[in-house]
Amino acid sequence: MYKNKISIIILIIAFLSLGAFLAPPLIVGTPLNDSLLAQQLLIDMLKGKLTGFIKLTVKPTINGTPIHDTVWFIAIHNFTGYEHKLGLSSRIIYEKFVKPGVYYLKVNRIPVGTNFKGEVKYRYVEFYIHIATEKYSGGIYVVIEPDLPIKNVEVTVPLYERMIISTGNSSCNRNSMPVSQSSCPPDIYEVSQEIRYSFVKCGECHSINGIRAEWTIEKNTVMYFSHHSRDITYKWSDWGGPCYALLEVTDSGWYQSGKAPAESSRRDAVVQENSGAVEVLAEVGYKCERWYDSNFVGVDDEHYDYEYYIMTPVDIINLDDGNKINCDECGKKPPSGYTVVSENNPDTDIEFETGDEGYWKWTSASFSFSFSSGKTITFGGSISAIRKSIEAPFVHVIVQQWGNSQKEYYFWFENNSKNSHIVHFSWIPP
């Protein structure tokens, strides 16, 4: 027995010592087998840390065709946690002139409760993957639950063409940015000085006579909204340095780069009393990041500067009524899949599931973001909420007056799905 205890202690010391030679917290582009990753996780566990690895396979595409050749760069940003979500994200991986492959990301696995099956739920981790080639670029925002110690995730990143928007400028300035006379301007990584807000549709609230329906979110409810990015390159002649002549500018314009979660700051609801239906609008805030890499690549007395913007939804501060809706289902005979609520439950909550990931309604938005460097950028396009949530909204129902002799009402979900985030009501028996 004594010898066994000594052996266990020696084994633990050996694992802890081995930690100095094992993979670092972030492992980039190096093929590793699961046993080596498991050893690193065991060492963390012995230190009282619950960690895991995301084996992230990155697959860029152009018009649906996979890209296997060398790209200009692959960047991965960490948006996990308030400091990265509200402030500047952390660019944890930045590789130039590489082929797409597998990246090993070490993450914390933080339990946050259990689901209805009794399975442990873990706090999500959030990353943004950005890829550029000589003529194309694109990004995608991904949210991953580290529910396994080692989790395989494949991510497709659509790339979009950057179009030439100007050529042949021979002045020695960079779009009003002063040009250093002794060296290239420095790299600049910054976050916008403000968060810009806009109302977008995120649900519908329906009711019938005698019922008060409250489409509700709680503090810390998380819903998803569209995510957006933009890429710009500047091609310079530095043959006559210190004067830099701008030869060409390319611009992808704003494009959608997936969907990202935003968290509500307080409990709020949109109310529909008696017969009718109304759109539910969420006031969502967006921040913007600017990543400017100077002298990104150069050849033959010319060089490129690369600039990309990441526009991310970060919070929900308010719900409000939108347009009235004509409903063809409420107040009619219930279809199959209905639920009966009797007078024993005059107040009740009708819960939705996490959503079907459909887009609610694209809404025009115009934002202007300013940065501490003096740079400004304008977003002009459409944004949308997505029927996807981490903690779903719900409808709180109060019966103010029973509408039939049975003293019961009937409700059912749009398309018979709790993921629709729409519920209908009727007093008419089936």
N, C-alpha and C positions, 0 to 999 in steps of 0.2 A: 504494500500500500504506500509506504514511504517513498519507494523508488518511483512509483507511478506519479506521485505528486511532484517529485523533482523533475520528471520527464515533461510534465505539463508546463511547469514553470519555465523550463529551458525552451520549450516550443514557443511559448508566448514571447519570451525575450528574443528568440530568433526572428519571429514575425515582425516585432517592432523594429529590430535592427535592419531587417530587410527593406523596411519602408523607405529608407534613404535611396535604395537602388531601384525601387519600383516606379511605375508610371507617375508623373506629376498630376496635380488636380485636373489639368487639361491636357489631353493627348491629341496630337494633331497628325492626321494623315499616315500614321504608322500602323500596319496590320498587327493586331494583338488578339490572342485567343482568350476565351472567356475565363479560363483558369487563372491567367495572370490578373485579369480584372477582379476576379473573385478574391484573390489574395489581397489586393489593395483594399477591397471593401471589408474584409475580415480584420485587417489592421485598424481601419477606422472604427469598426464595431468594438474592438478591444479598447479603444480610446474613448468609448462612449458616444461615438458619432454614427448616425444612420445615413449612409450615402448610397449612391447608385451611379450607374453609367448609362448615358444615352448614346447608342451607336447610331450616329446620324449619317445616312447615305444621301448625298446631295446629287440631284439629277437635273441639270439645266436643260431646257428645251427651247427651240425656236419653231413656232407654228406647229407644236406637237412633236417635232423631231428631236430625239435626244442628242446632246452635244457631248462628245467624248474627247475632243481635242483640248489642247492647252488653252486656258482662258487668261485674261489679263489679271484678274484677282478674284478671290473668294473671301468674303468677310462674314463673320458671325458675331452678332451683337447680343449681349445678355440684357434682357428687359425685366428680369425677375426682381421683385421687391420694389418698394416705394422709391428708393433712391435712384433706381434705374428707370422706373416707369415715369416718374414726375421730373426727374433731373436728366442728365445726360447718360445714355446707355453706355455699357462697357463693351468695347470692341475686343472680344476675347480671342478671336482668330482673324488674322489678316495675312493671307498668302498670295504672293504675286507669281504669275506665270506657272500655274500648276494645272494638272488635270483633275476634274471632279472626282471625288472619291468618298471615303468614309472618315468621319470625325468622331472622336471619343470625348464626350463631354461629361465631366464628373459633376454631379448635382447633389444637393441635400434632399433627403426623402423625409418630409415633415408630415406626420399623420395629422389629419384635421377632422377625423370622425369616421363614421361608418355609413354605408349605403343601406338600402332596404333589405339587402341580402346578408347583411352583417359583415360585409367585406370592408377592410380598412381603406379609406380614401386619403390621398396624399395631396399636399399643396402643389398646384401646377407650377411648372417652370416655363418661362417665355423667352423665345429667341427670335431673332430676325436674321435671315440669310440673304446676303447680297452678292450678286455675281455680275461681272462685266467682261465682255470681249472687246475686240477692236471696234466693232460697230454696234453691238447689242448689249443690253443690260437689263437687269430685273432683280426683284426681291420678293421675299415671302415671309410673313409673320407666322410663327408656329407656337402652339400652346400644347404642352405635353404633361401628362400625369405620370410621374415616375413610380408607377404601381408595381414594377418589377425591379429587382436589384440591377439587372442588365436588360435594357429595353432597346429593341431594334426599331428604328423609325426611318422611313424613306420619305424624302421631301422633293417634290417636283417644283422647280423654279422657272416659270415662263420668262423668257427674255424678249425685250422689245427693241426695235431699231431706234437708234439715235439719229435724228435728221440734222443735216447741216443747216444752220439758221443764219450764219453770216460768214463772210470770207474777206480776206484781203485788207484788213484794217492795218495801216502802217504806223499808227500812233504808238507812243510809248506809255500806254496806260491800260489797265485791266478793268474796263467797264466802271470807271470812276474810282477804282482802287489804286492808291498810289503805288508805283513800282519802285522797289528798292534799287538804288544805283550800285550796290555792291554785291547783292546776292538775290536769289529768288525769294519771294515771300514765304513765310513759314507755313507749315501745316496748321490748319485751324479746325478744331472740333468743338462745336458749341450747340447749346440748346436755346430755343426761342425765349425771349424775355416775357412772353405772355402766353396764356392758354386762350384759344379762340373757341367760342361756343356757337352751337346751332341746334335748332329743334329738328328732329327726324322722327318719323313714325316708327313705333316699336311695339304696337299692339292695337287691339280694338276692345272697347267696353260696350257690351250689349245688355239690355234689360227689357222688362215688360211691366205693365201697370201693377202697382202694389209692391214692387221690389226695388231696392236700392243696391246697385252693384258697384263695387269699388275695385278697379284693376290696380293692384298694389305691388310695390317693391319695398323691400326692407332696407335698412342701412346695411351696406356691404353686399347687397344683391349685385351680381355681376352679369352684364349682358354684353353681347358682341356687336361691333360696328366695323364698317369697312376701313381698311388700312391703305395708305397711299405713299408713293415714292416718286422721285424724279432724279434724273442723272444729267449732268452737263459736263462737257469736256472743253478745254481751251488749248489750242495748238499754237505754240509760240515759236518764233524765230529768235534764237539767242546768238546768232552769228556776230552781231555787232555789239554784244553786251558791253556795258550794263543796260543798254536799251533793248527792251523786249517788244517785238512787233507781233501783234495778234494776227495769225494767219487764218484761223478757222474756229468756229464754235459749233458744237453739236449739242442737241437737246432732245431728250426722250419725251418731254412733256410729262405731266402727271399721269401715273397709271396705278391701277389697283394692285396692291401687294398683299392680298389675303385679308384676313379679318382678325381683330384683336379685341380682348376684353376690356371693359371699363367698369369701374365699381361705383355704386351709388353712395353718396355721402350722408343720406338720411332716408327715413321712411317717407313715402309719398304715395299718392293715389289719384287716379282720375275717376270721377263718380258719374254714373248714369242712373238717374232716378226715373222710374216709370218707363213707359214704352219709348224705345229709341236706341240708337247706337252712335258711338263717336270714336274717332281715331284717338289713340294714346300717343302723345309725343314725348320724347325724352330730350332734355337739353344736355347734349354731350359736348365735352371739351376736348379739343385736340391741341397737342404740342407739336413742334417741328424741330428736328435735329439737322444740323449742317455738318457734313464731313468733307473737308477740303484737303486733298493731298497734293501738295506742290511738287512740281518736277517728277511726276509719277513715272514717266518713261521718256527717255530721250535718245535721239539718234540723228547723226548728220546735221548738227547745229540747230536742231529743233527739239522741242520737248512738249509734253502734254501735262497739264494740270487736270486732276479729276475731282469733281464735286458731286456729291449726292445728298439728297434730302430724304428724311424719314418722317412722315406725318402720322402720328399715333393717337388714337383715342385714349384718354387717361382717366376721365371721371364723368359721372352723371350727377348733376346738381338739382334737377327739377323734372317733374312731370307736368304736362299741361294738356288741355283739350285740343283736339284738332278738328278736322272737318266732320260734319254729320255724315252718317252712313245709312243708306237704305238697306235694310236686312230682309231677305226673303224667307228666313227660317224661323226667327223668333215669333212666338205666339201661335204657331201652327202645331199640328199633330207631330209628336216626336218620332224620329226615325229609330231604327234599331240601334242599340248601344246607349240608350238614354239611362239616366239615373233618377230615382225618385227621392225627393226630400220632403219629409212630413213635418207636421206642426211641432214635433218634438225637437226640431232643429231650426228654429226661426232665424238664427245666426249661424252661418257656416262658412268655411273656407273651401274653395274649389281650387285644387292645386294642378299646375301644369307640370309637364316633364321638361327636360332640358332643351327641347326644340328640334326641328327638322333641318335647320341650317339654311332655310330659304330666306331670300332677301325681302324685306317688307316693302319699301318704296324708295326709289332713288330721288333724292332731294337736292336741288341746286344749292351750293354754298360758295361763299367767297371769303377767304381769310387772307390777312396780311400778317406775316411774321417778321419781327425784327430781332437782330442779334447784337450782342455786345460789340462785335467787330465793326458795326455800322452797316452790315449787309442786311437787305430786306428781300423777302421772297413772297410771292402771292400765289395762293391756291385758288383756282377757279374751276369748279367741276361739280360732280354729284357725289354725295355720301349716302350711306344707307345703314340702318340697323339690320341685324340678322336674327332670325328666330333661333337663337342659340344662347344658352345661359349656363353658368356654373351653379348658381342657386336660383331656381326659376321664380318668376313672378307668380302671383296667384290672384284670384278674384274673391273678395270678401262679400258675402251676400247677406242682406238684412231684409226679412219679410216685414213690410209695413202694413200690408193688408192682404189677407188671403183672397185669392181670386177664384176659388171654386169651393163647392160644398165638401169635397174630400179633404180640404186643407192640406194640400200637397202640391208641389210644383215639380217640373221635370226639366232637366238640363242635359245637354249633350255637347260634345266637342266638334268643332269644324272638321269635316272629313273623318269623323270618329277617331280623332287623334289628339291626345293630350299635348303633343308636340306642336300643334297648330297655334297655341296660345290665344285661341278664340273659343268662347263658350256661348251657347244659345239657350234660351229659356222658353217655357210655355206653361200655361195653366190647363191646356186641353189634354185629357187623358189619351194614352196611346190606343 
